[in-house]
Amino acid sequence: MRLFTEIIPPAYFLPGFCLTVAVLVLLSCVQNAIHNLPYYRIPAVGMSRWSLFDRQANVRFMASARALIREGFEQGHTMFQAMFPHGPMLVLHPKYVDEVRRHPSLSLEEAVKESLPVGDYPGFEAFRGTENHHILLDVINQKITRNLKQYTISLARETELTLDEHFGQPQEWKSYCFASEVPYIVARLSTLVFLGEQVCRDTEWLDISVNYTLDIFGAITALRRWPPILRPVVHWFLEPAQKLRKRVQVARRIVQREMRRRQHEHKPRQPDALDWLHEVAGGRHLDVTTAQIGLTLVTIHTTSNLLTNVIYDLAANPQYLPPLREEIQSVLETDGTFHKTSLTKMKLLDSVVKESQRLNPPGLTSLHRYAMEEITLSDATVIPKGASLVVSAHTMQDESIYLNAHTYDGYRFYRKRQEPGHENKHQLVMTSAEHYGFGHGVRACPGRFFATNEIKILLAHIILKYDIRFPDGQSRPVNWEIGQDLVCDQTVQVLFRAR
Ligand code: HEM
């Protein structure tokens, strides 16, 4: 310390400190600006070539992504750049979807890492592409998907209980905000398979399952407002990040309590993701709580969003309810109860969901990737090394592929499946270059088999138990468009009446 004061006299401490902070912040701003510089020679829409002076580009994209993406293609480009929330992103025409899905140098993990300012900050663990993620993928692919058969009956039982709690048996039309009820229903059913029967009824866990995802996106938005260099300090003080850390603490307590409980339980029970995580990890380092939160992050709101869209489409098109009931009842009469194979036989139900997803995919774009090296596509289009890209999803409403592409047709995929040779191609779980609501290719959503099962079980119960409609004067609400994300209207009321 004495040596220090000999070199720098005390009078210079404060100005010196302030100067150092100012230089660091300036450097960070320059680093940020360089990161936000547009890609050289690639056409830009909604942003100037000099993004340093175009502070509105991001605001413009968040408010009107659909119009900007349309503008890019109408100008005749097959690849252009737009200012996404984390910086410039290349938007590719759907004709490249097969090349993108196959290319070994286009990475999903790197794309996620590059776009999210989550560092090593506590609370954000679920987004970190660590060993946990690979264990999680193996658990989903090798365990959850393969054990759907065992879980179908218990999921159907839990569905009855939870629907009764949420909607009861109203004898007159009763109004519900379906979009805010459904995440808790989905959380309860998903947790049955992820953490077992005890935890799936624990309201504290359900609260985490539903709200961790909302909080993490809130915290990311708050972090993005700060220069990168300050984020490692600032995150400790940001309220959404504090909330996130508390949620992880509570989650850890609940998961550990469940693990302890199991050590003393001697009754046989169905294995679930908590068992499978340990089994699949096989000695590799594993943070079980982070893995469980990771599961909820990818499951609850994606599934709830699709379910809500289906309910909105059915409430707006009630003519589908009688044939759906007929299909579900006839399958149940033959099978006696809900088996995995019973759900496969419900082809109209499958078609109705796939059609809702076609018109209301999770986003205007899909297949978010990062170029690990410079890539030349088959038509000589060059993707620079280090670029982030997405593929536009507008092909799902393309008139040249889908007749009356903008009109809801619940029978669309049912009819396609009647064509010889197409019996399976148009199932909800199948992805294609024409329908990539679950992504496409090797990185397509591994949870789609589980999500489809859960969605069909829930819908079959709702359709058999209730009449549904919109209040008079309410039509099918349009989605909220937040940048490239499509979120179903979270406020609309749906009327339910017990049958
Ligand atoms: C309707 C519900 C769901 C939708 C619409 C959906 C959609 C998607 C999409 C679009 C992707 C990106 C694919 C790509 O970039 O090619 C994805 C990835 C992923 N999904 Fe889903 N998902 C759903 C449910 C689930 C569920 C229930 C799980 C877990 C059980 C899950 C686990 C994952 C995982 C782990 C990834 C990353 C895959 C990887 O790293 O290779 N998803 N999902």
Boltz pocket constraint, residues with backbone or C-beta under 6 A from the ligand:
constraints:
  - pocket:
      binder: B
      contacts: [[A, 108], [A, 136], [A, 137], [A, 140], [A, 144], [A, 295], [A, 298], [A, 299], [A, 302], [A, 303], [A, 304], [A, 306], [A, 362], [A, 366], [A, 367], [A, 368], [A, 436], [A, 437], [A, 438], [A, 439], [A, 440], [A, 441], [A, 442], [A, 443], [A, 444], [A, 445], [A, 446], [A, 447], [A, 448], [A, 450], [A, 451]]
      max_distance: 6.0
